[in-house]
C-alpha cells in the first residue's frame, strides 16, 4: 500500500504543479510592455514635458491604462492631440485601451503622456521614470531617455511645446 501511495503522489504532484503554472497570471510587466520610451529635451524654463513610447500588449486580454505617475514630476496626465476643423487640440483622457496582441504608439501629435512640473532639470541622455497604472490596479514601470527631438518627430501643424501652454 505504501508503494501505491508514493507512485500516486508523483503524478498527482506533477499534475498539480502544471495546473498551477497554467492558472498563474503573468505579471503586468510581462503582459504590457512600454518600449522605446523617450522625453524630448526642453530648456529649464519649460515646465511641461511630454513622454512618448510604444506600449505593446503581449497577452490574450485587452489591457487598459487608467493613469500614470512619475517620481520625477509633480503631476502626470494621459493626453491626446488631434486636429478638428483645422485647429489643433489637446485634451486629457481617462484611459487608453491596448487591445490583446496589439500595440499603441504614444507619439508627437497623438496620444502622449504629459509630465508637469519637473522636480529637477534634465539633460540629454538622462532617464525619466514613468509608471503606467492599469485598470486592475497593476503597474508597469519604464524608464524614458531624454533626447533631442528630430525634425521628423515634430508635429507638422505646431511648434514643439506650443500646445502645452495651458498647464501650470
N, C-alpha and C positions, 0 to 999 in steps of 0.2 A: 503494500500500500504506500509506503514512503516513496518508493521509486516512481509510482504513478503520479503522486503529488509533485515531485520535482520536475518530471517531464512536462506537466501541465503548466507550471509556473513559468518556465522558459518561454513557450509560445504565447501564453497569455500576457506575460510581461512585455514581450516584443510587440504584440498587437496593441497593447495599451499605450506604449511609447510612440508607436506610429500614429495612432489616433490623436494623441496629444499634439504631435507635430503638425498634423493636418489641421486641427482645430485652432492652433495658435495663430493669432492675427499678427501679421508683420507690423513692426512699429511704424509710426507715421513717417519717420525719416527714411524708411525703405520704400514706402508706398508713394510718397510725394517727395520729389527732389527738386531743389532750386539749383539751376546750373548757370554758369557764366554770369554771375551777378556782378554788377558794376554801378558805380555812382559817378556822374560827371564831376570833375573838379570845378570848384567855384571859388572866387575870391572870398576872403574872410567876411566882407560886408554882406554877402548873400546869406540869408538865414533860412532859406527854404531850398532843399535839395531834392533830387529825385533818385530813385533806385530802379534799375532795370535788370531783368533776368528772364530765363525761360524756366517755367515750372512744369515738370513732367510728372504725370500720374502713372505709376507703374503697376497699379492694382487693377482689379476687375470691377471696382466700385467707383462711382463718381466721388470726388472729394470737393469740399467747399472751404475756401479760405474766408474767414469772417473778420480778420483783422491782422495787424502786425504791430510789433514793438521793436524798439532798439534801445539798448542801454547807452548808445552814443548820441541819442537825440531826445529832446523833451517830449515830442509827440510824433506819432506816425499814423498816416492815413492811407487807405486804398483809394485810388483815383482813376478816372478815365477821361481822356481828352477826345473830343470829336469836333466835327465841323458841321454846322447847321445853317443853312441859308447863307453860306459864305463867311460865317463868323465862327471863330474858334472858341470852344467852350470846354472848361474843365470842371468836373464835379466829383465830389466824394461819393463812394459807393460802399454798401454794407457787406458785399460778398462777391466772390469771384469763384465760379464753378469751374472745375477742371475735370472734364469727362474721363471715364475709365479708359486707360490706354492712350490718352491724348496728351497734348501739352498746350500751355497758354504762354504766349510771349508778352512780357512786360517790356514795352518799347517806347521810345520817344514818339509823341503824337498819339498814343493809345493808352492802354492800361499801364499804370505805373504805381509806385509807392512814393508817397510824399514824406520826406524826412524834414521835420520842422524844428528849428532852433537847436543847432548842433551844440554839444557840450564842450567841444574843443575845435580848433582849426585843423583841417585835413589837408594833407599834401598828396600829390600824385604818388601812387603805389601804397598808400595807407589802406587799412582794412576797416570796413564798417560792418558791425554785427547787426543782423536782422533776424527776427523770429516771426515766422508766419504762424498765425493761430487758426486751427481748423475747427469746423463746426462741432466735432465731438470732444473738444477740449484739448486735443493733442497739439503739439508744437513741432515745427520744422525749423531748424536753425540753419543759417547760411552766413557766409562772410562775403561782402561785396568789395571789390577793389576800386579805389578811387583812381580814375584815369581821365585824361584829356578827351574831350568829345571830338570826334572826327566830323568833318563837314557832312559826310554822308549820313550821320546819325542825327542831324538837326532836323526838326520838323520843318517842312518847306514853307509853311504858312506863317511862322512866327520865330522871332529870335529866342535863343536859349533863355530860360527862366522868366521870360516876359509874362507868361500866364500864371506865374506863381505869386504875383504881387499882392493878391488879396489875403495872404496868410500873414499872421502877426505872431 
